[in-house]
Amino acid sequence: MENQRQLWNWDLAFEALPDILLAFLQVTLLVTVVSTLIAAALGLVWAMIIRLAPQPISGIVKWVVSFIRMTPIVVQLLFAYYTFLMFDSITIGIVVFGIHYSTYMSEVYRAGIDAVPQGQWEATTALSMSTRRTWTAVVIPQALRATVPALGNYAISMFKDTPFLLVIGVVEMVNAAQIFGGNNFRYVEAITLAGIIFLLASYPTSVLIRRLEKRLAYAY
């Protein structure tokens, strides 16, 4: 009862910290990093197919991208969890997060590609550059420069969405905090620590993105 009346219990906070940090490193960070790599690569693929493929194929891809983007990620997690029973929950979480956020990133890439000046396209035509050379040497480098801030923001959003993994039984950082709170009948310390770790991880990432944005701006 004494613990229940205390606003903050440092002993419980220090006791909860190792479990929360372990869940952060082994699950939350792993899912965020791998899913971001998948989303960044797949989003570029979506954008290029929509831009370059013949109308029937680009139309189908547009519909698929819109469908995934407009349905809740929780529903997608549950659908994949009950459909692909041969895979473990973390693998399903990584793939679903990667595919879901790739649809948002494809729109970012599309905007970046559209922002390439028309004169650049005309110059590649005048120089008889191949399609592959045009994209790899001219379009994609300039599009990436314009898309880095938005891509970074989506990576941070994905990081903050990882507690949704709870619906498929993945014990990420927030879930670990809840379990600790339930076992000790005190949630304040564990949930607060989880929030602080989210902040400490998100802030340096946002600073890094801003510095990368400035460096890319100076490079061109």
Backbone torsions as a table, in degrees:
resi	resn	phi	psi	omega
1	MET	NA	-32.8	179.5
2	GLU	-62.6	-40.7	179.0
3	ASN	-64.3	-35.5	-178.3
4	GLN	-66.7	-30.2	-178.0
5	ARG	-81.6	-18.4	179.7
6	GLN	-74.6	138.8	176.9
7	LEU	-71.1	-37.2	-178.3
8	TRP	-143.8	132.5	-179.8
9	ASN	-117.2	108.4	-176.4
10	TRP	-66.0	-34.3	179.7
11	ASP	-61.7	-44.4	177.8
12	LEU	-67.3	-35.4	178.8
13	ALA	-62.2	-47.2	179.1
14	PHE	-67.0	-31.5	178.4
15	GLU	-71.0	-35.3	-178.0
16	ALA	-78.4	-27.8	-171.7
17	LEU	-55.4	-46.3	-178.6
18	PRO	-60.0	-42.8	-180.0
19	ASP	-63.3	-41.2	-177.9
20	ILE	-69.8	-42.4	177.8
21	LEU	-63.2	-39.9	179.4
22	LEU	-63.3	-44.2	177.6
23	ALA	-64.2	-35.8	178.3
24	PHE	-63.6	-47.7	-175.9
25	LEU	-72.4	-41.2	-173.1
26	GLN	-84.3	-24.0	-175.6
27	VAL	-123.3	-62.2	-172.7
28	THR	-59.0	-50.5	-178.3
29	LEU	-67.4	-41.3	179.9
30	LEU	-60.4	-49.8	-179.3
31	VAL	-61.4	-42.7	-177.9
32	THR	-63.7	-48.2	-175.3
33	VAL	-67.2	-50.3	-176.9
34	VAL	-66.9	-41.4	179.5
35	SER	-65.1	-36.6	177.6
36	THR	-63.9	-41.3	178.0
37	LEU	-63.0	-43.7	178.0
38	ILE	-62.4	-46.5	-177.2
39	ALA	-63.9	-41.0	-178.3
40	ALA	-66.0	-42.0	-179.7
41	ALA	-72.4	-46.8	-177.4
42	LEU	-68.4	-34.4	177.6
43	GLY	-61.4	-39.1	177.4
44	LEU	-66.2	-38.2	177.9
45	VAL	-62.9	-46.2	177.7
46	TRP	-55.9	-48.3	-175.2
47	ALA	-62.2	-40.6	-177.9
48	MET	-72.7	-36.7	176.9
49	ILE	-64.0	-44.7	179.9
50	ILE	-62.1	-34.6	-177.5
51	ARG	-80.6	-37.7	-168.9
52	LEU	-106.8	-26.3	-173.3
53	ALA	-73.2	157.1	175.1
54	PRO	-58.7	159.4	-172.7
55	GLN	-52.9	-47.4	-177.8
56	PRO	-59.7	-41.6	-178.0
57	ILE	-71.5	-46.0	-179.8
58	SER	-63.7	-34.2	177.9
59	GLY	-65.7	-41.0	178.5
60	ILE	-64.6	-43.9	180.0
61	VAL	-63.6	-40.8	177.0
62	LYS	-58.7	-43.1	-178.6
63	TRP	-65.8	-43.9	180.0
64	VAL	-61.8	-46.1	-179.4
65	VAL	-61.2	-43.9	179.8
66	SER	-65.0	-40.9	-179.2
67	PHE	-61.7	-46.6	-179.0
68	ILE	-65.3	-42.0	-177.0
69	ARG	-67.2	-29.8	-173.9
70	MET	-97.4	4.6	175.4
71	THR	-110.7	145.3	-175.8
72	PRO	-63.3	142.0	-179.8
73	ILE	-66.2	-27.3	177.8
74	VAL	-64.2	-41.9	178.0
75	VAL	-63.4	-42.2	179.8
76	GLN	-64.6	-39.2	177.9
77	LEU	-62.5	-46.5	-178.9
78	LEU	-66.2	-40.8	178.7
79	PHE	-60.4	-47.9	-179.1
80	ALA	-66.3	-37.1	-178.2
81	TYR	-63.8	-41.2	-178.2
82	TYR	-88.1	-10.3	-179.8
83	THR	-96.1	-46.0	-176.4
84	PHE	-101.4	73.8	-173.7
85	LEU	-70.8	-16.0	-178.4
86	MET	-76.3	-12.1	-178.0
87	PHE	-104.5	151.1	177.6
88	ASP	-78.1	165.0	-172.1
89	SER	-64.1	-38.5	-178.6
90	ILE	-65.9	-42.0	177.8
91	THR	-60.5	-44.7	178.0
92	ILE	-61.3	-42.5	179.1
93	GLY	-61.5	-44.5	180.0
94	ILE	-61.6	-46.9	-177.1
95	VAL	-66.6	-44.6	-178.9
96	VAL	-64.4	-44.5	177.7
97	PHE	-61.7	-43.2	-179.4
98	GLY	-61.5	-47.2	-179.2
99	ILE	-67.9	-44.0	-178.1
100	HIS	-59.0	-49.9	-177.1
101	TYR	-76.3	-18.2	175.7
102	SER	-64.1	-29.2	-179.7
103	THR	-70.3	-35.8	175.2
104	TYR	-69.5	-43.2	-178.3
105	MET	-67.2	-28.6	177.2
106	SER	-62.0	-37.0	177.0
107	GLU	-67.0	-35.9	177.2
108	VAL	-64.5	-45.9	177.9
109	TYR	-61.6	-41.7	-179.2
110	ARG	-58.5	-44.8	179.1
111	ALA	-63.9	-38.8	179.3
112	GLY	-65.1	-41.0	178.6
113	ILE	-66.2	-42.2	179.3
114	ASP	-64.9	-24.0	-178.2
115	ALA	-79.6	-11.0	177.5
116	VAL	-65.3	125.9	-176.1
117	PRO	-56.1	143.2	-179.7
118	GLN	-58.4	-31.8	179.9
119	GLY	-61.8	-30.4	178.5
120	GLN	-67.0	-41.2	177.9
121	TRP	-64.5	-43.2	-179.0
122	GLU	-65.7	-34.7	179.7
123	ALA	-66.5	-40.4	178.6
124	THR	-64.8	-34.7	177.8
125	THR	-68.2	-42.7	-179.7
126	ALA	-63.9	-32.1	-179.7
127	LEU	-88.6	3.6	179.2
128	SER	57.1	38.6	178.3
129	MET	-75.0	143.4	177.8
130	SER	-68.6	163.6	179.3
131	THR	-60.4	-42.8	-179.2
132	ARG	-62.5	-44.6	-179.6
133	ARG	-66.4	-38.1	179.6
134	THR	-60.6	-44.4	-176.9
135	TRP	-74.2	-44.9	-174.2
136	THR	-76.2	-30.7	-175.1
137	ALA	-100.1	-22.4	-173.5
138	VAL	-120.1	-56.2	-169.4
139	VAL	-75.1	-55.9	-173.9
140	ILE	-61.0	-45.6	178.7
141	PRO	-57.4	-40.3	179.7
142	GLN	-73.5	-36.3	179.4
143	ALA	-66.7	-39.5	-179.5
144	LEU	-63.5	-38.1	179.7
145	ARG	-59.3	-37.5	-177.7
146	ALA	-80.9	-18.5	-172.1
147	THR	-101.3	-10.4	-175.2
148	VAL	-54.6	-47.1	-178.9
149	PRO	-60.6	-44.9	-178.1
150	ALA	-67.4	-39.3	178.3
151	LEU	-62.9	-41.2	178.2
152	GLY	-63.2	-40.1	178.7
153	ASN	-63.5	-38.3	178.0
154	TYR	-68.2	-33.7	176.5
155	ALA	-63.6	-40.8	177.9
156	ILE	-67.4	-39.3	177.1
157	SER	-61.9	-40.5	178.2
158	MET	-62.3	-41.8	178.2
159	PHE	-57.4	-43.1	-178.6
160	LYS	-75.9	-16.2	179.1
161	ASP	-88.8	-6.4	-176.0
162	THR	-58.4	-25.9	175.5
163	PRO	-59.1	-18.2	175.9
164	PHE	-63.1	-17.8	178.7
165	LEU	-61.9	-15.1	178.9
166	LEU	-56.9	-32.9	-175.4
167	VAL	-66.6	-20.3	177.5
168	ILE	-110.7	18.4	171.0
169	GLY	81.8	14.6	178.8
170	VAL	-83.7	127.1	-178.8
171	VAL	-88.3	84.1	174.4
172	GLU	-89.1	-167.8	-168.9
173	MET	-61.5	-47.0	-178.3
174	VAL	-67.6	-40.0	178.2
175	ASN	-63.3	-39.8	177.5
176	ALA	-62.5	-38.2	177.6
177	ALA	-65.1	-40.7	178.6
178	GLN	-64.8	-41.0	179.4
179	ILE	-63.1	-43.5	178.0
180	PHE	-62.2	-43.3	179.1
181	GLY	-62.4	-40.0	179.5
182	GLY	-66.1	-37.2	-179.5
183	ASN	-71.0	-26.9	-175.9
184	ASN	-112.9	4.1	-179.7
185	PHE	57.1	28.6	176.7
186	ARG	-142.4	117.9	-177.3
187	TYR	-104.1	-21.9	-170.0
188	VAL	-59.4	-49.2	-174.9
189	GLU	-64.0	-47.9	-175.2
190	ALA	-67.6	-44.9	-179.4
191	ILE	-66.5	-38.5	177.7
192	THR	-62.5	-43.6	178.4
193	LEU	-61.2	-40.6	178.3
194	ALA	-61.4	-42.1	178.6
195	GLY	-64.1	-40.2	179.1
196	ILE	-64.3	-41.0	179.3
197	ILE	-65.1	-39.6	175.0
198	PHE	-57.1	-45.2	-178.9
199	LEU	-65.2	-46.4	-177.9
200	LEU	-64.2	-29.7	179.3
201	ALA	-84.0	-34.1	-176.7
202	SER	-75.5	-39.7	-174.2
203	TYR	-63.6	-49.5	178.1
204	PRO	-61.5	-32.4	178.6
205	THR	-65.5	-42.6	179.1
206	SER	-65.7	-36.9	177.0
207	VAL	-65.1	-42.4	179.1
208	LEU	-61.6	-40.7	179.8
209	ILE	-63.8	-42.0	179.7
210	ARG	-64.0	-40.1	178.6
211	ARG	-66.4	-40.5	178.5
212	LEU	-64.3	-38.6	177.9
213	GLU	-60.8	-44.2	179.7
214	LYS	-66.0	-40.4	-179.4
215	ARG	-63.7	-42.4	178.8
216	LEU	-66.3	-33.9	178.9
217	ALA	-65.7	-38.3	179.2
218	TYR	-73.3	-25.2	-174.8
219	ALA	-73.7	-18.5	-177.1
220	TYR	-115.6	NA	NA
